Amino acid sequence: MMLRFRFLFAAPALLVIFLSSAALHTAFAQRQPVLISEPDSTRAIALDSVTFKSEPFSPTEPISFGADSRTRIILFALYLTPPPDANDPLTAEAMDGSGTVYSLSVEYVGPLPGYSYLTQIVLCLPDQIGDVGDVLVQITLRGVASNRVRIGIGHVGDGPPDDAGAQPTPAPALPVRVVDAAGGGDFTSIADAFVTTTTGTQTPPASGTTTIIVRSGTYAGGFSVPANTTLIADGDVKILAPVGGGANGVNITAPNVTLDGFEIDGQRNSQPDSQSNTSLCGVYVDAPSVTLTNMYVHDTRNIGVSVQSNASDFKLFNSRIENSATTNAPGGTAGYHYIGVWCNRAARPQIINNTIRGWSQAVGLWYGVNNAIVENNNILDNYGFADDAHTTPRSAVEDYGADVLSHGHNLIENNTIDGTTAYCIEIAQGVVGSVYRNNVLRNAGKISSYGAPLAVTGQSGQITTDILIDGNTISSDGTRDESCAVNGQAYRITITNNTFDGFNNSNGQGALFVGGIGGVEQVVIEGNEFRNSRFGVRLNNNGDGMIIRGNRFIGGTGQDAIYVASGNKHIIDDNTISGGNRGIALLAGTAHQVTNNTVSVDAYGLLVMTSDNVITGNNLTEGLYNNGAVRLDGALALRNTIQNNTLKGSPTYNIGCLLVGGADYNVVTNNNLLNGAQISDQSGASHNILGPNSD
């Protein structure tokens, strides 16, 4: 075996040929071991330990150099830190195309001379394996399994398919520098690894990327990362933000930088109370093409990750961005807490697969952010305020364009937003073309008694328009008066396929409140489900022509499923309302179209107190009272057409249509009156036409 190792240590000269590709970071999310592959496939960088030839590998060597003739294969790996030992051995296995799994003996694990960040592993092929073709090889250390790479035994091909989602995992691009606080690398501090000239200045490479691997330890922060640099944490690496001077944990003001796997401690409790979005941040970014992945940024005095206007194409993946404002109790957590991830005028940021917790605002897209993606994040327990006095609550996710015309076309999708000081998602002024899809929104406004799961707002000069809210699960626990609202100068708002549940507070305005502040126009509410809410949809102080179509209202509590208190010419079509107290109320406006709805409730199915409405094709049932399946009420209930509907009164009173209070000039004809339901005219007027109708 000693002879085999002497050959092994000669391998770097051969290996350099294979290590010129850019590093791939997708496998580093749990700091799992990574077996090195070719740049464009999952085929392993693998050598025969005697001949240094590549695959296919014979199961046995033609000449035996040891106690047996079994073939030994060298593989190369990243992130075996700390290295295996007798208590934590490395294990390996291979699977062939038939699904047979072979245990591979691990005969050597050690650093590759000249490339200390790489580990070479010698595996012995077992007696049971023959000419099986491709196998997938995997190693495991401390219960964490690596990716699987492909090698050919006997011949290349005929093996199992790649694992789902498998990608090439080439070695980091050269040059690579190693930082080790214990002295086992090229440098002992991260900042020193950036110095590339004898005068002590930072000179980024003319082309390509410098990779710096940082081994376990605690390191001083406050440094600036030069361009074209990839920093990778190999083990538990903590960076401490400097105390007292206002410095950030890490500054990135040069392009093409990646940080992977670091903990950044902002040392919040030791920092001055000095509010800023550019200082005392965990990571400050103001350059394009910066990626943070597998990070843990926490306890900053100000912003966790501050992304400024020059930081186009910023990416934050698989990270935890946390602060201390997680207390859901009166008074909350002392002090101010800023924003977890704040994007200011940045183009195309991506914030994906993160946990963001303990801030006044988890994600802020402000002042011109466009084409952002905020996706698959857990945004939890953000119970902070933006000021020491706790008078400024923030929303967990805020899309806020203000008067910056380029703001919008952002995608907020598949996030869980649970526990906020104000709104879960606030679509504030000046947002154009953004999409909010498949999010779970709950527990809003718990500390401040302000806010709701969702709000859309526009104002003069800061119009919000062309918004899609689709497929979200939106809930209230009924303890507060909260409504999802569309307010102000907000145009072309589409609200589809959402579930609203539990908005049943006795003082509440319902699940969806349109027009609390005047100016709302062209809202489409379609395909949603409203459960157990005091009101389902309430139109108030809004413009004309709202569309409420194809929704389901189940188990309302106390008020109307659809409540119209403003605007003209609304379309209310093909909705199903069941199990609640009241159905549809037309209290204001004129010329509404109420068509093809199915309503079965305790009180009236439809209340009409306005004029010139067309009511056709509906199936309306009153279950308990004497209001009528349709009730025309008041001197403004004029010239309504009620035709071709199916009307059923309660078993006790059996009133299909009731006219009261001076309702006049109405036409109630060609309706199907079930179970002998009656048309009861108590209006005192003389111009209503009440037939013919059929039983």
Steps between C-alpha positions, in 0.01 A plus 500: 500500500789746562599471137146585396507818715831612348337489159197675643695804611623552145143558382475883514688550175248279326204639691546867405371419152160422649463792746459805278119539513300745712382383841144382535324583826162333483622200701623707795166582663556264797878497465477147383811338355532563128659247265669673207367434151582608150386853410221391268371175650472301821788272398754496780853633482642154578838334450639152540724533808788310331490599134319837536288401203137605484193282451391241415662321794561126502368332815852357548853622423704295247800524736452481875684762710362384832330218684234471229442602143185706555495837326530816710347820370581859604211743535524866603271685741429836659381575854612204704542732797589400759659194339381149582660307784452175687188634671356653182616283210429573137291238321437446130266303277422449133176409323484332159231507235309211656472682832757280672692697765865415575692609809841647407790483744654841579875444515631856512367852563731800499573842352623522145856639514511852361119521509419484870135592448451173307487157660609188316325176582618150406219245461547126449259324264339195669532141386129488414517762229571404140460657158182691594560821306410831660445520874401797717744551786421685824690567822354572845659681793328550838168399352514754216511345154674658203374541148532189280750494214530254215790268417525208258600153626604267217343731242333838480119507473206276594472652847223658705361842411629807677321604816217747452641851485861380485743752353872505426714583803838609364778617728543870580673703235866574549657690670378382840617649830440344840433700816541316830492682833697211649786552255445205270437705184652775290362776725360534852257787429249543221606858426862389449391256230390795283844661499666405174790745463809579703363850566203354685227595254214296360539414135221290353603245240492621143268214412343205672424471870711469810360240739572540870412207725467594868534227760320481832562784741398851602622787283492879508253664263483851362694411185409570138501213253677572168348427161490149355534329837326191635518448877402153622468396864638152564360420844357733765627843405382806693570858395460764772390849401732765646364671809466873550600654170192451288660243272306226323577134550600459135511761223458403136542796266674318215332267248487122465531399863363187669482425873405144587435353843606773745351610830508878542433624853405868506563519878183703538513550874852646484430746218398867524135593457544669161235438236627467144451286191869515405684439828482242778357253250587132479587509129504820295476445123535771235639319197354272232497121490540425869381167644451410865414137564475280809558803722399567860481876558368600840473759776589810303430847633361608163426307180589134464581514127494847343478485119556835333432647156814369329435144614322368193448122480554451872421149631427378852444125522456240776585737783379607844467873558395547862467762769359507851146644456314170526285573807128486425385672819398851605799729474687262275881502507676810632673734256466555129548230241555583138458288189631149442562536126461850356526555124524867403461575126672171412409317180419129490581390857419139588415403859428128501477217756591705807375533856458865601396558859495760777490836315248780461507417128636179356529600132476853365489570126518880491538796266545346158567130554391316189473138387574368847428140601409431864423130508475199734600692811388443859430849631414444865453689827588847378372692801729802496451874464712741298544739795591480866162639607315224311282741305611390151386149410615346174359232275677167464531540122461845347500574128528880495566701189411850622550737205773295326347412165717194434376315808313173460460174310612321815402141584414409862423129490471188717602670824367428847452830684390434856510758778544871425482838667290643215406342164629167374526642145463872438473603137565865564485802273649503154519128421440391140460147365600299806370147574424350843430130465457190721611662826372404846410814697396493866539661842530860384507807726544308823709756688370826356132414440565656160500330165363186342630212290488705176460859380515676163534880497551773242487878510530800271837493326569155643239287326498125560379307198492164318535288813429125515419337836452130431479170685587627847374357829402798713364464853394688811438358846210742553650670805551834321309718259712434191421492130704452188461837333533659157523877547565827322610538139538130431394387152468165324539286810430129439426283803456136399500148645580603857358358822389751766411346837391615846441875453211484745577761764170657610626849411677392183445622147548159350759301314545729198425872530521694174513878511557606859680796341335621180636451149506124450399391150488186285528231763433137405419261787469154350525135602570566869365319804380695803444305821350600833521875445271779622502649152656325204549783249411856593502775234526840664607835353616342177455566130274330248506166325640264763474133408416242769478167320526130571574528872386271782378639832462243777370544854487878532437647846249779542525716190492481122720281284509777236431854621480781244507849650657698217545516123286420198474223242664228704480144370416233759492172314513126562580516872395233751396615848401243762464455873517864605254756624450724195587480133542802268416859599475781242491811717641763266571571136288409200485266202670202661475160332428212738497181295528122541575502873394221738414627848368296793511693829293562813376851416450659157683359201506843333425845645443780245484864616619659173367549148531366147658169592464187285453183705473185288583130505557479876396225742414683825382339825412650838515237770350641823348846493237711323723731296443308178744329269508844334420816694438833320517762773457876500406788275826468304424141401374601155488350152666174591455201273464165679448229242571133438615427855414208727369636832433305818381648830542366850277206605316719749436810289572380145550842345672487163511877446409774747449865399490759783560867580389659174684279255347580161517445123659159549439204270480158667409253225574153362651378824462146631343514848583177681265329747228758452723798586311830493559843350409739784459867408496712817661800330197726487599583142286445195729445203666167571442219251481172688436231247461271340716263707475123526477257789 
